[in-house]
C-alpha cells in the first residue's frame, strides 16, 4: 500500500453501486464505485474538461485594486474574470444531473489565461418543498477521491430534508479524475508497484522499495510536470471559493469527509468570513505532521482490526478462529507471513502478494458493512484462493476489472507531498521509525511505515506545513468524529474542533470511517439540524 495518507472512502461502495447502475442505464461508461477514470455520471468524461501554498488563517487575497465578488467582499482585480465567469450547464444524461466546466488559474499568485485549468463540476438542483438554501458542496476525501462520483451518493443518498432544499454540487479538485488528472504510471507498472513487498526482510527487498518509489515519483514528474507545483490543498480551497462565487452563494455550505475535512478547514482558515455551514466528518488534524499522521493512522487501523476481530470470533464462519482477538491477530500475521513466502493464485495472471493481501484487509476496515466480505476473502485465502482478497485490494486502489486504475493514488501522492514535508526521507529514517509504528500497530505498522517513504523522493519541495487552523471570525463549524474510525483517529476530530474558534464536536461511538449518512439516525438528525437551521448540537453530544 503505497500511500502516505490512505483517506479515500471505500465505505461508500455498497451505497453507491446501485446508483451507478441506475445512472449507467442513461448512458454511463459503467465502472466500479467512484471510478474516477471512467464516467460514473453519464457524459462526465475527461473530454468535457479539455476546454503559494501553506495553511494559514489569512484572508487569502493579494494587495491591489479589487472587484466586488458575489460574496460581498473584494477579490483581486487579476482574479475578477474567474470570479465573474458564467457556467454553461448541460445535462449529464441522468435525470436532474447537470455538468459544467469551471475555469481557474493554474497559479493564483500569477494568473495567466494561457495556463488556466478546467475543473469538472456537477450538480443536482433542489426540487423539494421549503425555502431553498443555495448550494451544498461535497467532497469525499482522498486526497484524490472524485467528488463528482461521490455526488451521486450524496445527492440521492443524503437525507431528503437536506437534498430537497440544497442544490447538491461537486467539483473534482484540480489534478483529480476529470479535472486535469495527475498521472504517473501505466496500468501494468501500477500493478507491479502495488505488489511490492512493504515488509522487507533484507537489503535487497529494501532496495526494491526504494527503486519502486523513485520510479513512481519520476513517472509523476515526467507525465504531470505542469501540475505538480499547483495541486496543494490551498490551491483547491481557492478553487472552491471561485466556485462558491460563480454559483451565486454569499457563503460556502459544505460537507467534507476524511481529507475533505482538511480541505474545508483550510478554506475556513483562508476565508473565515465566507464560511456558511461546514460539516467536517472524519476529521484530519492540520496541526499534525506527516510522520505523526502516518503513525496515528497505523494505530487507527489497529483499533479497527480489533473491532473486526472481536466481531469475527463470534461468527460461525470466522476464518481467524473463535478463541480471542489476540489469537485472531496471530492468525492474520501467519497469513501475511505465508503470503510473503508463497503468494497465492487468484484465478488471473496476478498473484496475491503480502502487500496486496494487507491492503485488502485494510480496505475492509473502512466500513463494518465490509466485514462479512472480508471474512469470506480470508476463508478463501486459507483455502489457497487469493482472488477475493485481491478484489478488496483492487477496490482500495480503484482498479477496475479490466485492469485500469483511476488516478486516485497519483493525485493522493501529489497533494500529500506538496502539503507537508515528507514523513520519512530514506530507508534509514524508516528503520528508525519502525519500533514506534509497530507499537502503534503490530499488524499493519511495518507496512504503513514503509509506505510513508514515497514523498521522500518527491521532485517538488513541499510548500505547506503542519499548523493549527483557528478560522477566527467564521460561523459555527460542525466537526464529526467516530471513536473507532480506522483512517482518521477520533483524537483528530477532538483536536480540530478545539482549534477552530467556532468549532463544535459531534461524536459517534461506533465503527467505520466517517458517520454522516451512514446509518446513524442520531448523527443524521444532528447534522441535518445544523445544515437546515444552523443549529449546532449540545456540547459533548454523543451518538451510539
N, C-alpha and C positions, 0 to 999 in steps of 0.2 A: 504494500500500500504506500505509494509514493505521493503523499500529500501532507503538507505541513499542518493543515488545519481542516480535517475532514468534516465539514459542517453542512454539506448538502443534505437533503432530507429524503432518503429512500422511503421514509414512513408514509408518504402520501401515495405510494404506488397503488395500493388496493383501491383507494378512494378515487384516484384519477383514471384508472384503467377504463372503467365504464364510460367516463366522459370522452376519453379519446376514441373509443369505439363509436360512441354516438356521433361525434364530430367527423369521424372518418367516413361516415355514410354520406357526408356532404362534400366529399372530395379530398380528404386529407391524404397525405402520403402514408399515414399509418405510423407505425413505430411504437416503441415502448413508452412508459410513463416519462414525462418530462424529457423526451428525446430531443435534445437541443439541436442535433444535427439534421433533424427532419422537420416537417411541417405538421405540428400537432394541431394547430388551428388551421383549417383549410386556407390556402392562399398565403400563409405566413411563411414564406420561404426566404432564404438569404437573398435571392434576386430582387426582392421587393425593397431592399435597403441599399441598392447599389448607388442610386442617386447619392506649479509648485505645490506639492503635496505636503501632508502632515496634518494631524488632527489638532484643532485649537478651538478656542471659544471666540474667535474673531468673527466679524460680520461677513467676511468673505467678499468684500468689494474693494476695488482699487481706487486710487485717487483720480481726480479729473472730472470733467463735466459729466452729467448723468441725465438719464431719461426716465421718466416715471414708468414703472412696470405695473402690471395688473395687481401686484401685491400692495400697491400704495406706497412703496418705498422706492428709492432711487436705484438704478442699475447703471454701471459704467457705460459711457457712450459707445465704446468699442464692442459691447455685448448687446446693444439695443436691438440690432437686427435679429439676433437669436431669440431674445425675449418677445419680440414683436411678430414673430412668424406665425402664419396660419397653417394649421394642419389640414391636409386633404385626406378625409376619411373615405375608405371604401370597404365594401363587405368582404369579410374573410371567407365567406362561403357557408359558415354556420349561422343559424338563426341568432340575430341580435348581437353578433360579434362584429366589430369594425376594426380595421387596421390602418396604420398610417406610418409616416417616417418623420422623425424629429431630427433637425439639424443642430449640431453642437460643435463648438470649436475643438480641434484636437488639443490645443494648448490654450488654457484660459488666460495665461499670462501674455500670450502673443497671438490673439485670434487672427486667423488668415483663412479666408474663404476657400483658397485653393487646397487647403488641407483639412477641410471640415469632415466630421464623422456623421454618419446617418444611423440613428437608433430606431429599431423596430418597436412600434407602440401598438398595443391592442386595448380594446375596451368593450365592456358590455354595459349599455346605458340602463339606468334605473327605470323601471316601469311600474313599480308598485304604488300603493296609496301612501299618503303622507307627504310632508314637505321634503323636497329634495335637498340633500346636504352637500352637493358638489361631488368631487371625485375622491375615491379611496384608492391610493396606490398600494400595490402589494409587491413583496419581494420574498422569495423562499429561502434565500441564503446561498451558500457555496463557500467562498465566492466562486461564481461560475455557473450557478443554477439559472435556468431560463425562467425569468419572471413571466414571460408570455405563456409558456406551457403551464406554469403554476396558476395563471389567471383562470384557466378552465376549471380548476378545482375551487378556487376562491369565489368565482362568480356564480357557480352553480352549487357549491358545497358549503359556503359560509352560511350562517343563519339568515333566513329570509328577511327578518326585520332590518338587517343591515344591507343586503343586496338590493332590496326594494327601494331604498332611499339614497344609496350612493351609486354613482357611475363607477363600476369596478374597472380599474386601469392598471396596466403593467407595461413596462419597457424593459426589454433585455438590456442590461448595462453594457456600456462600451466594452468591446472585447469578448462578449458572451453571445453564444448561439447565433441569432440573426443580426446582431449589431456589430458588424465588422469583427468577426471572431478571431481571437488569437489561435494560431495553430503551431504545432511543434513537431509531431512525428507522423509518419504513415501509420495506418492501422496495424500493419504487420509488425512494425517496430514498437508500437504501443503494446501489442500482445507480449512481446518479449520483455518490455520494460516492467509491466505489471507482474510478471512471473519471477523477476529477480529475487533471489534469496535475501530477505531482510533480517535474518538471524545468522550472520556469518560465523563460521567456525574457525576460519584461518585467514591468513593474509590474502590468499588468492581470492577468496569469496568477498573480502572487503574491497579488493581492487575491482571486482566486478560491479559492486555497488557504485564505486567512485566513477568508473567508466560510464556506467549507465546514466548516472545523474548528470555528468558533464555532457554526454551526448544529447540528453533531453534538453538541457539549457541551450546548447549550441543550436539545436533544431528550432527552438523558440526564437532565438536571435536571427537565424537565417530566414525563417518564414514570416516573422512578425515584427521586424525591427522598427517599423513606423509606430507601432502601438505601445511597445514595452515601456516607454518613458511616461505614458499617459493613461494608464488604467488603474490608478490608485483609487481608493475609496473616496478620497476628497474630490477627485475628478467626477466620479459617479454621483456624489452628493450634489455637486454643482449642476450636473445634467438634470438631476431630479428637480432642482429649483427652476430651471428653464421650463421643464415640462409642466410644473405647477402653474407657472405664469401663463404658458400657452393654453392650458386648459381653462384658464379664466378663474382659477381659485385664488382667493386672497391669502389663504394659508394652506399648508400641506397637511392632509389627512393620510395616514399611512399605517399599514400593518407589515412589520418586518419580522421574519422568522430567522433564527440562527444568525449567520453572518449578516442577514438583513437588519438585525438589531444594531450592529456596528455601523452599518450604512445609515440607519435612521438616527442614531446618536450623533454621528458625525455631522449629519445635516443640521441637527438641533444646535450643535456647537457652532457651526458656521452661520446659521440663520435663525437665531433663537426667536426673533420677533415674528417669524413666518411659520412657527410651529402651530399646527392646529391640534388634531387628536392623533397622537402617535402611540401605537401599541408595539412594544419591543418584546417579542416572545421567544424564549430560549436564548437568553441574553449572553452576549460576549462582554468581557470586561476590558475596556480600552486602556486601562492602566497596567495591564499585564503584558510583559514582553513575550517574544516568540518562544523562548525556552520554557518559561513557566506555563505558557499556554499549552504547548505540546505535552508537557509533563502532567498538567492538570487534566487534560483530555484522556491521557492514559488512565488516570485514576477514575475518570468518569466511565470509561468502558469497563473497567474492573467492577465498579458498582453495578453497572447494568448486567454484566455477566452473572454476578452473584444472584441478582434478582431472577434472571432466566434460569439459573441452575436450581434455585430454591423451588421454582415452579416445576421444572423438568422432573426432578426426582419424585414428585408426587404423581406424575403421569405414568400410565402403564407402558407407554411406548418410549420412555426416556432412554436415549442411547448412551447416557452418561452415568448409568447406574441408578440406584434407588436408596443409597445409604446416607449421603451427606453432600453438602455443597463442596466441601474440600475434596471428597472423592471424585465428584463431577469435574472439578478443575484439574485434578490429576489425570483423569481420562482424556480430557481435552488436550492437555500437554502431551500425552502419549500419542494422540492422533497427529498433532503437529510434528512431533519428532519422527513419526513414521513417514509423514509426507515429505519431510526434509530428506530422508534417505531413499524413499521409494514413492515418487509422485504417482497418483492414481490415474487410471484410464478414465475417460469421460464420455466415450462414445463419439468423440470428434478427434481432430488432429491435435488438439491441445491436451496437455496433461494438467492435473490439479497439483500444483506445487504447494509447498508450505505457505508461501506468501499469498497465493490466491485463496487457499483454504482459510487463512487467518482473516483475509479481507471479507470472505463470505460470512464468517461468523460475526465480524464487526458490523457488517451491513444489516444483519438481523437485529442488532442491539438497538437500532433507532426506534423501533416500534414493537411493543409487545404483541401486536397482531401478527408479527412475523415469526413469533416463537414456534408455533406448530410447523411452519415451513422449515425452520432450522432443525427442529428435531428430526424431521423426515430426511433432511440433507445429511445430517450426521449419521443416521441409521444407514443410509445408502453408502456413505464413506466407510463405515465399519464393515460393510459387505463388499468393499472393493470398487464401488462405483462413485467416482468423484463428480459426476455430471451435475447433480442438483446443487452441490456446494459451489461449483463453478458458476452456475446460473446466478446465485446470490452475489458472488463477486462481480460478475458482469453487470448486475443491476447497480451496484455501487459505482462502478466506473462508467456507467451509461454506455455500455457496448451492446449493440443490438444483435439479433440472431443471424445477421449477415456479416458480422464482424466489423461493423462500422462504429466508431466511437463518436460521441458528442465531444465538444471542446471543453467540457466541464473541468477536467484536470489540468488542461493547458491554461485556462483562464484562472483557475484556482491558484496555480503557482505564480502566474504573472501578477495577480493582485496582491497575494500574500507577500511575495518577495519585494514588492515595491512599498508596501505599507509599513513593514517592520524590518529592522536588521535581522540577519539570519539567527535562528536558534543555535545552530551549530555550524561550524565552518570547515571542519576537517574530520577525518576518521578519529584522530586523537581526541578531538572535542567530544565525539560521540562516546568513545570508550570511557572518558572521564565522567560523562553524564549517566552512563548505563546503570550504576547502582541506584541512583535516585529514581530512574524510570522503572526499574524492576521493583523497587519498593512501592511505588505508586500502583503498579500493575504487574503482578507476577506472570500473567498470561499474555499480555499484549505489549508490555513496556519495551522490550527489546526491539520489536518491530516498529513501534512508534518513534523510538529514538533514532534508529537508522533512517526512517522515512522523513525525519526532520532535516536531513542534510542537504536537500536539493537547493535551497536558497543560498547555501554557502558557495555555490558555483554560479550564481545568477549573474548575467552580464551587466545588469544595471544596478547601481547602488541604491539602496532603499532611501526613499525621500520622507517617509513618516517615522514616527517613534511612539513608543508607549507613553500615554499620558491620560490622566483622568479628564472627563468631559463634564462640565457643570451646566452648560447652556443657560447661564443666568438670564432671567427675563422671559424664558419660554413658558408657555401654558403648561398645565399639568400633563405629564407623560406617564403612561402606564407600562410598567415592566413586569413581565410574567416569567416566573421561574418554576421549573419542575424539579422536585427534590432528587429523583434518580435519573435525571437526564444524562445520557451517556456522552454526548458531544459538547454540551455547554453546561459545565457543572453549576449546580444551584448557587454556589458561593458567588459566581459571576453575576447572577441576577441581583443578589443582595448588594454586591459592590456597586453595580451600575445604578441601581435605584438610589443608593446613598450618595453617589457622585453628582447625579443630576439635581440641580437646585429645586426642580419641581417634580422629581421622581416619586412614584408610588408603586410599591411592590405588591403583586398578587401571586400567591403561592399555590402550586398544585402538588399535593402529596401523592405522587404517582410515578409511573414508569414511562419511558419513551422520550423522544426528542420533541420539544415544544408542547403546547397544551391547547391553544385556542382552536376550535372547530375540529377537535379530535375525539369528541365523545363525552366530555365532561359538561353536564348541564350547568353546574355551578360556575365553572370558568366562563362558559359561553354567556351566561346571564350577566356576569360582572363586566365582561368585555363589551357586550352589546350596550349596556347602560352607559358605559364610557363613550363609545363611538356615537351613539344616538343622542345622548343627553349631556355629555361632558362630565358625567358623574363618576368620580373615582371611588373604588371600593374602600371600606374602612381600613385603617392601619392594621397590619398583621392578619389580613384576610387570608384564610387558607381553605382550599377546596380539596376534597378527597374523592 
